[in-house]
Amino acid sequence: MVIKEISVDEFQEFVNSSPLGTYYQTRSYALLMGNYGYDYDFIGFINEYNQIKAASLILIKKEKSIKYGYAPRGFILDYFNQELLSSFTEELIKYYRKKHICFIKINPEIAISEVDPKTGVKTYNWNYDIKEILENNGYYKLKDNLYFESILPRFQAVVSLKTFNEDTLTKNCRNKIKKGIHKGLHIELSEKSGIDILQRFIKKKKHTNPFYYKDYYNIFHREGMIDLFLVSIDSGEYLINSRKLYEEELERNAILNEELKRKSNKKIINKKMNSDRKLLAYKNDIQEATELNKIKDKIYIAGALVIKYKNRVHILISGYDTKYKNFAPNYFLHYQIMEYYKKEFDYIDLNGMTGDFTKENPYNGLNQFKLGFKPKIYEYIGEYDLPILPAKYKKQRLNGNLAKIFNKPDIKPIKKG
């Protein structure tokens, strides 16, 4: 069998038919990364009958005199077929040695364990054996990360949309969603123009240059693979809801007052104090809604980009205006996205989590937010490098050049115009 470049259509057909198919291994992702300094190959491993037995998008870039390849989310092949993997790897090295590639990086979308978020205990599956298979074929295992040090997250939160409903969520999550509804939040499917609004909410996150997510949307939208959602406040609805809740609580408070006159005990006193707090909160909500109602323009406070591929959707990026944090917009946004897709898709990927489930984790807030939707937490196999020029690869790894290349805070766009 030999490796050769194949047509985009041949490549896409093979990837779409594979259980390891991912949107990172598509023509759309290749075009996106082409805007950021990468060349790319669509390669196939072809047998004597001209059948494709393995394939991959290989992104190619040169930095600091190092020319390297990257197969995002790994090669599309049967990793358990050791003969196939061995011969594919051997031919891959021959093929890219001629192109002076130093190494090829992979991070396969292969779950090796499910993690119990309460205890941190991992239940490993048979995919764990692939680690040894890769290492036996010359792949160099990079250090496992707990946080977000690698190119793509090693821990993923996945919710089954077929069993998803409000009752499956944690109590805190349900309360946050109800709060968003009470405060008049609405979600809408937006067009390209909404990217500028979303950009305001994600400007402190990675990859927030002026072009990156616009390019993402433009390229993936051509294939119908991306949706943009925005959340706004309906201040009129917020005002109506707040007045109704205030009036209902005022009646409840009056009843508690009468009960206290007849009989005073700790239970009734606590109920009365709790009712007083609610009245104050609803009164403040009425005041806030009244002020918001004076603003003529629609008030957007959150948004997200969602990738659609095969039977899954992936929340690519989301964010919200911290000024309106008390509206719980991120909970409302994610819940509504799940409701929107649950009839058409099987799973939703909430994107990365950290592998540290302790309270001391600096990303504990992010973890707890996603855990509120009761996802399954999967640990992926991690990152590997396949040295193509072993001596040069070892030298660059030991002198720290590789760490400098792959520990960047952002992707820098090619200047346009």
N, C-alpha and C positions, 0 to 999 in steps of 0.2 A: 504494500500500500504506500501511497505517496501523498505528500501535502502539496496542495496547490491553491491558488486563489480561485474562488468560485463567484458566480454572479450573486448579486444582492438577492434576487428572487429565490435562487437555490438555497442560499444561506438562511433566509427568513423562513422558508418552508420547513427546513430541518429544525430550526430553533423552535418554531411554533408547535412542532409535533413532539418535542421532547419534554418530559416532566421537569427537567432542569431549565427549561426556557424561562428567560427573564427579560424585562424591558431594558436591562443594561446590555443585553446581547441583541440589539436591534439596529436597523439602519438609522432610526431616529436618534439613538444615543450616539452613534458614530458621527452623524452630522453635527450634533450638538458639540461634541468634543473637538470636532474639526474647527469650530469657531474659537477654540482655546489652545491652539498650537499643536494639536495632535494630528499626525497622519494615521491612517488606519487600513488594515487588511481584513478581508473576509476570507478566511481559509477553511478548506475542507480536507478531511483525511479520506482519500478515495481508494477503493479496492479495485481489483482487476475487472470487475463488472461495472465499473464507473458509478458505484453506489457510495454515498457519503456515510461514513461510519462515525465521524466526529467532526465538529466544526467550532469555530470561535471567531469573534471579533477581537482583533488584536490592535490596540491603540499604541502608537509609537511616538516617542518624543525624545528630544535631546536636551539635556541640561547638564551644566558643569562638565562638559566633554563626555558625558555618559549618555549613550543612546540605549533606551530601554523600551520594553514592551509591557503592556498591561492588558490582561483579559478580565474585564470587569465582571464580577460574579462567576469567574472561572470558565473553563472549557465546557462545551456541551458534549458530553460523552458519558459512557457508563464507567464510573470510577471503580466499580467492583470487578470489571473485566480487566484483570491485571495484564493479560497479554495485549489487549487493545491499548491500555494506558501506556505500557512499556514501549510498544512500537510507535505509538503516536508521539511520545516524548522524545524518543530517539530521532525520529524524522523532523520533529519541531526544532530540535537543536541544530541539526544539519541545515535546515532551511533558513533559520535566522542567524546562524553563524556567518553565512554568505552576505547577510545584510549588516553585519557588524553590530548586532544587538548584544548588549552586555548580559542582560537577564530579562526574564518575563515574570511579572508579578501576577498572582491569581488570588482571589478570595471567594472560593466557591459558595454558592447558596445551598450549603449542605448542613442541616441541623444535626448536631451530634448529641445534644441533650435537651431535656426540658427542665427548667429551673423552677423550684418552689420559691416564690418571692418571700414567703414568711420565714423560711429557714435558710434559704440560699442553697439548699441541697439540690444537686444535679442528678437526674436520672438519665444515664447514658443509653444510647441505642446502638444498633449494629453499624451505623455510619461512622462510629468512632474508629473502626478498623481502617477506614480510608486514610487516617493520619499516617499509619505505618506504611500503607501502600505507597503513598506519595513520597515519604521519606526514603523508602527503598528504591525509588526511581529517581533520586537525586534532587528532589524538591527540598529547599531549605526552609524550615519552619521559623517564622518570625515570632517574637515574643507576644504572648497573649495579652490583650489589654482589657482593663476593667472599665475604662471610660470611653472617650472618643478619639483616641490617639491614631487609630488606623484610618485608611481611606474611607471605608464603609463600616458601620457599626457591627460589632460581633454578636450583640444580643438584640433580638427583635421581639416586639410585642405584637401578637397576631390574634384577632378576634374572629370567631366563626360567625358569619352573618346569617347563616341558616338557623342558628339557635339564639340569635341576638334579640333581646327585648329589654324594656326598661327594668323589669324585675331582676335581670341578671346582673345589674350594676350594684356597686356598693351604695350604702345609704347616703354617704357624703356626696357621691357622684350624682345620685338622683336629686338630692336637695339643691345642688349647684345648678342642675339643668332646670329645675322648677323656678329657681331664682331668675335665671335668664329669661324664661317665658313670662314670669311676672313683670320683669322690667321691660317688656315689649320688644324683645329681640326677634329678628326675622332673618332668615337665610335666603340668599338668591344665587342663582347660577349666572355668573358674569361673563362678559366678553373680554377681549384682549385689553381694552382700556382699563379694566379693573386691576391690571398688574401694578400700575402706579400707586393705587390705593394699598394693595397688599404690601408693596415695598416699604411703606411707612411702618408696618408692623413687624417687619423682619430685618430692619436695617442693622440691628445689633448682632444678628446671627451670622454664620459663615456664608460665603458665596453671595454676598449682598451687593456686588458691584452693579452698576446701572443696567447691564445687558443680560446677565446670566439667566434670570428667570423669565425675562422677555423672550430670550432665545429658546429656552426650554418650552415655553408655551407655543411659540410660533412653529417650531419643528414638530413637536408631538401632536399639535392640533391638526396638522395636515393628515395624520393617520387616524384622527379621532381618538387619541389615546390620553387626552388630558382634559380636566375640568378645573375651572376656577370658581371658588365660592367666596362670597363676601357676607358678613353679618352686619346688620344695621339696627338702629334703635327706632322703633315706632313710638315716638314720645306721646302721641295721643293715646295709644293703647296702654302705655306705661302709666299715664295719668289715670285712666279709667280703672285699671287694675288696682292701683295704689289706693284710690278712693274707696273702692269696694272692700278691699282688705281692711282698711282703716275703720270703715263703718261696721263691718262684721266683728272686728276685734273690740270696738267700742261697746257693742252690745254685750260681748262676753265679759268685758271688764266690769260693766255695770252689775252683771249677775254675780260676779265674784265679790264685788263690794257689798252686796246684800248678804252674801254668805258669811262674809267676815263680821258683819254686824250681829248676825245670829250666833255664829260660832267661830272662834278664832283658833286655828291650829297651824302647825308648820306646813302641812300639805297645801292648805288653801292660801297661806301667805306666799308660798313659793309660786303657786299658780298666778296669783295676783302680780307678783313682782315680774314674772315672765311676761304676762300680758302687758304690763306697763312698758317693758322694753320693746315689745312688738309695736305698741302704739306709737312710741317715739320713732322707731325705725320707719313705720309706714308714713308718719307725718313728714319725716325727712324726705322720703321717697316722693311724696306729693309735691313738696317744694322743689326737689330736683327735676321731676318730670315737668313741672310748670315752667321752669327755666329752659329746659331742653325744647319745650314746645314753642318757644319763641324763636328758635333757630330755624330759618327757612330751608337751608340745605339739608339733605339727608346725612345723617351722622353714621359713618361706617366705623366699626370698632374692632373687627377681626376678619381674617381671611385664610384661605388655604388653597394649595394646588394639589390635585389628586391625579395620579397616573392610573390608567386602566389597562390591564394586560391579562389576557386569558381569563381565568376565573377569579382573579384577585384585583383589588384596588390598593393603592399605596399612597399614604399621605406623604407627599414629597416634602412639603414645608408648610408650616402654619405659624400664625402669630396674632397678637392682639394689642390694642392700645392699652398700656398699663394705667393710663388715666381712668379707664373704666374697668379696672380689675374686679371691683365689687359687683359687676354685672355677671361675673363668671362666664365671659364670652367664649373661652376656649372649650369649656365643658359643653356648652350649648352647640358650638360649631361642630365638634367631633360627633356628638350624639346625632345631630341632624344629617351629617354626612353618612353615618351608618344607616340611618333610616332611609336615606335616598337610594342607597345601593343594595340594600339587603335582598331585594327581590330578583336582582339580575346577577349578582356576584356571590361567591361562596365565602370569601375571606377578605378582611381588610388588615393591612399591615400599618401599624401606628408609627412605624419608623423606629429608630434605634432607642435602646435603653442602655443603662450601664449595668455591669455585672455585680456592682456593689449595692446590696440591699440594706445596708446599715443606715441609721439615722445620721451618722457623721458624713455620709456621702455628700459632696457639694452639689450633686445632681439629684438629691433625694426628692425634691419637689417635683421634678420632671418624672421620676419613677412613680411617685405616688399618684400623680395625675393620671398616668396611663394605666396604672393598676386599678384605678377606679372603674374601668370598663371591663374588668375581669378577663384580660387576655391570657393566652398561653405565652409563656416566655421561653424562647428557644435560643440556645447557644449555637452559633455557627462555627464551622471548623477553623476559621481564622485565615490569616494571610501566609502565603508561601511565595518564595522566589525560586524560579528555575534558572540556575546559572547557565548561560549560553557560552560565555567566555569565562570559565571558572577562576583563572588567576586574576584577571582584571576585576571580576565581581568581588572576590575576597579582599583585594586591596582597597576597593572603594567602600566596602562595608566596614573594614577595620579602621580606616582613616576618618570615618564619620560623614563622608559625603552623602551617602544614601539617607542618613537620618536628616540631613539638612534639606534634601530634596522633598522628602515625604512628610515632613513635619511643618507644613506651611499653614498659615492662618486662613488663606483664601486662594481662590482661583482667580488669576488675573486675565482679563479679556484681551484679545488682540485689538489694537486700536482700529476703529472703523472710520471709513471715509478716505 
